[in-house]
Amino acid sequence: MSDTAAPLRLYYWPTPNGWKISVMLEELGVPYEVIPIDIGKGAQFDPAFLEISPNNKMPALVDPDGPDGEPISIFESGAILLYLGRKFGKFYPTDERARVEVEQWLMWQMGGFGPMLGQNHHFSIYAPEKIPYAIDRYRNETHRLYGVLDKRLKDRDYVAGDYSIADIAIVGWAKLWERQGIDKAEFPAFSAWLDRVLARPAVQRGLALAGELRLDLATDDEAKKVLFGQRAR
């Protein structure tokens, strides 16, 4: 990338998925511009944003200096992490065996650790009707996933060799362990990993980005209608 290249444009709101990219960009130390996407007011349904993120989800990223020198837009947080890791050659190894290690744990987060914990949040905290079956199902699955992570971390400092995009993808969800009904003391290897990752200054900066905008869905009924009804306000 040229030193004079325009900054990356991050379409963002301070959520566990948004944090993946803010943390990554802070770790990389590259210039970026934040475009807030107020998901509580339906900004994710704006036609201009849908051109970048057709699934009406943030984060999304626009790189004005794409692979062929032309702009490229990327949606889905995992795809953005992979792109940035390749572009800047950091936190994503080039050795194929090491790369597979990182990719499988990134997919584990994308396919399980994020979605299941999100459902836990929804049914345990936000759902207007408390459904015991749903709460138990997602809390039990959350507990299982933390067990998988703890077992993985018993003999290593990071989930896939060196600190990588896999750790970056996981930490924003993992730092919310308490609201997910998890007893951190039950998972000492996970707890040590979390402390290790949260101690990184770039992680702290990424997690703090636009923190004042974070929604309190426990009290914002209009935002809940937008987010859970999937319609614009």
N, C-alpha and C positions, 0 to 999 in steps of 0.2 A: 504494500500500500504506500502510495506517495505521502510524503510529509505534509503536502498541501491538500490532501484529499478531504472532502467534506466529511463532517462527523456522521457516524452511524445514527439512524433515527430509531429510537426505541418507543414503541407504542405500549403503554404500561399502566398498570394500577398495582398498588402494594398488596399483593396476594402471594401465596406460596409459589404459584406458577410465574408470576411477574418477577418475584425475587430471584428465580433461577437466572434470569438474564441480567438483571441489575448486578448481581453478585459476579457473574462471569465478566461483565464489562469492567467492573471495578478491579477484578483480578488481572485482567489484561492491561489495564491502564491506558486504554485508547479513548479518544474523544467521542462523546455521544451526546445526543440531544434527546430529551424526554418529551414525548407527546402524551399527556394524560388521557386515558380512555376511561371515563367515569362509568363504570359498569353498573352502578346503582341508579344512573339516570338514562341508561340505554344507549350510551355513546357507541357501544359495540355493534349497534344495528345501523349506524350511519353508512349510507352507500359508499362514501369515499373509503371508510375503513374496511368495508366488505370487499373492496377491490384488492386489499392487501391480505385480509384474513377472512376468507369466505365462510368459515365456520363460526363467525361472529364471536370469537374468543380472543382475548389478549393473553400473553404478549405477542407482538409481531415486531419484525425488524425490517428496516430498509437500509441496504448498503448502497450508497451512491456510487461506490467504486467496486462493482461486482466482478465476477471472475473474468469477464471479457472487457472490463473497463466500463461497462454499462450498469445502471442500477439493477439491483435484484431485491425482491421482497420475499420474506420467509415467514410463514406462520407455523404454529406448534413449537412449544418450548424446547422439546428434545431436538427437533430439526435445527432450531436456531443454535443450540449448544454445539451440535455436530459441525455446523457451518463455521461458527466462530473458532472452534478448535482447529479445524483444517486451515482456515484462512490465516490465523496468527501462529499456528504451530505450537500452541500451549495447551496443557491440561487434557490433551487427547493424543496418545502416542501414535507413532508411525509404524512401529513393529506390529505385524498382523496378530500375533498371539496376544500381545498386550492390548491391542485395540479391541479384540473380541471380548476380553475381560471387562473393559470399560463399557462397551456397547451392551453387553447382556445385563449389567447392573443399571445402566440408564434405562433400558427397556423394562426392567423390573420396576423401576420407579414409575415410569410412564404408564405401564399397564396395570399396576397393582397398588404400590405404596401411595401414589397420589389419588387415584380414583376411589379406593376403598376408604382412605382416611377422609376424603371429601364427603363420602356418603355417611361416614360416622358423624362428622360435623353436622351434616344436614339433619339427620334423624334424631341425634342426641340433643342438639342445641336449637336448631332453627325451625323444624317442622311444627306446624300449628297443632298437630295431633301427635301425641307421644305414642308410638306403636312399639310395644315391647319386643315383638319379633324382629322388627327392623333394627332397633337399637342393639339388641343382643347379637344379631347377625354381623353387623358392621363393627361392633366393638370386639367381637371374637376374632374377626378377620384382621382387624388392626393389631390385636395382641399377637396373632400368629406371625404377621409380617415383621413386627418388632423382634420377635424371636428369631426369624430368619436373619435379620440384620445383625442382631447381637452375636449369633453363632458365626457369621461371616467375619466379624470384627475381633474375635477372640485372639487371633494370632497375627493381627496386622493393624497398622495405624489408619489405613484408608481402605475403602471398599474394593478397589480394583488396582492394587499396586500403589503407585505414587498418587498424590492428591490429583483429582481429575474432575471432569464434567459430571461423573457419576456422583461424587460427593456433593458437588454444587447443586445437582438436581434434587438430592434427597434432603439437604439441610433445612430448607425453608418449611417443609412439611414436618420434619422431625422436631423442630424447635417448639412446635405446638403440642408436644406429647401430653401435657397436663390436661388440656381440654379434650383430648381423645380418650381419657380414662386410663392412661398408662401410668403405672408405678415405675418410675425410672430406675429405682433401686433394684428392680427385678432384672434389669438388663445392664450390668456393669460395663461390658465392653462397648455397648452402644453409648452409654453415658460418657465414657472417657472419650470416645470419638466425637460426640457432640461438643464437649468442652473444647476439644482440640480444634475443631473446625470453627466454632464460634469465636475463638480467640484470634482468628486471622483478621487483621484490620480491614482488608478488602471485603470480607464477608460482613463485617459490622457495617461498613458503609453501604453495601448493597441492600442489606436488610432494612436499613434506616431510610432509604430513598423514598421521599414523599410519604413518610410515615403518618404525617398529619392528615392525609387523605383517606386513611384506612377506614372502612365502613364498620359500623357497629350493627351488624344484622340482627342482633338480639332485640334491638329497639327500633330499627328503621323498617317499618312495615312496607313503605312504598318501594324501597330498594329490594326487599324480598320479593315483591310482586314482579319486578323487572327481572331479577336474577333467576327465580325459580319458575316463573311463568313464561320466561323467554319471550318477552315483548318489550317494546320501547315504552318509556314512561310518558 
